[in-house]
Structures are given as structure tokens and as C-alpha cells.
Amino acid sequence: MSRWKPDAGQRLVMAAFELFAEQGYDGTTVSQIATRAGLTRSTFHRHFSDKRDILTAGQATLSRLLTDGIAAAPATATPVEAVARGLERASAGMTAFNRELSPLMRAALDADEELREREALKSVGMARAMAEALRARDVPDPAAQVAAELGVLAFKTGYGRWAGAAQDEAPGGLPALTVAALRELHAAAAGLT
């Protein structure tokens, strides 16, 4: 069995998050990122315009996969069922790269307030995209917002479980974990009344 090998863009992202954790976002330069990745500054700029782009790498794809899954859900699906389809679609797109990146991202987020703020903005963007996809299915706004927020929390919960588990400890992989997290959260929300 061959081991996964990151491409140049993935190497840059991993190097960046290592450095962000070690010396903070502000203290990290593009040149340092390229050097840590074993690449040149010009290679960095073929993949990213600046280091801010690393923070949002993959966000547009993730939001598109979430909304595509919601849109593809059966017409009879409840808002939560539609979000589950979005979570399945987006989670299926996660790879070994995402799994290996997770502890680096966690360390960088723990070390830098600005990165935590940017991460929160990414969550807002995911929720907005899912709510819009639900409203396009004629889900009323309050229900769309709540289902979307549950979806974001379920994705984070499932992703955290997936990243922290051994390969064989996550039957069904990330899609199963995010949908299970959504079911847990939906049940918890229903129990609040």
C-alpha cells in the first residue's frame, strides 16, 4: 500500500500551518512558508496570491459541496435531512490531506487569536451557504438558519472525531460521523423544549 504524498499546494498549506502554530500568523512570511515546504516563493505564488489565501483554501469548494448536496436531496426531505445530504457530499470530498492537516490547524488556531477569528468567519460562510440552499428549497428563513447552524456544528463535530480517530475506528468515514453528529445535535435541540 502506498502512502499518500502531498502535492505542492498541500505542502505549502501544511508548512504554513506549522509556522502559524510556531510563530503566529503575523510572524510568518511567504518566504518562510515556501522554504519550509521545500519550494520556491514563485511556486507559492502559483498556488496562492498571499498567505491569507491559505486560510480560505478549500472554503469555496466545501460550501459548494454542501449546497450541491442540499439541492440534490429529495423534494420530500426535511431541512435536517437535506443538510445531512449536504454533509455527506462535503464529507466525501475530504482526503488524507485534510486528516493530516487537522492537528496542524488545531495547533495554529490554539496559538493565534486572529486565526480563530478567521475560522469563525469560515463557519459563518458555511452556514450562510447552507441557509441559502435551504431557502432555495422553500424552507422558511428561521428553519433554514437553524438547520444550517446545526449543519456547521455537525460538520465540526464529525470532522473532529474523524481527525482524532484511527482509520479503522471510523466505520463509514467522515460522512457517517458528520451525519451521526447531526442526528445527535438535532435530538439535543428537540429536547430543549
Secondary structure, 3 states (H helix, E strand, C coil): CCCCCCCHHHHHHHHHHHHHHHHCCCCCCHHHHHHHHCCCHHHHHHHCCCHHHHHCCCHHHHHHHHHHHHHHCCCCCCHHHHHHHHHHHHHHCCCHHHHHHHHHHHHHHHHCHHHHHHHHHHHHHHHHHHHHHHHCCCCCHHHHHHHHHHHHHHHHHHHHHHHHCCHHHCCCHHHHHHHHHHHHHHHHHHCCC
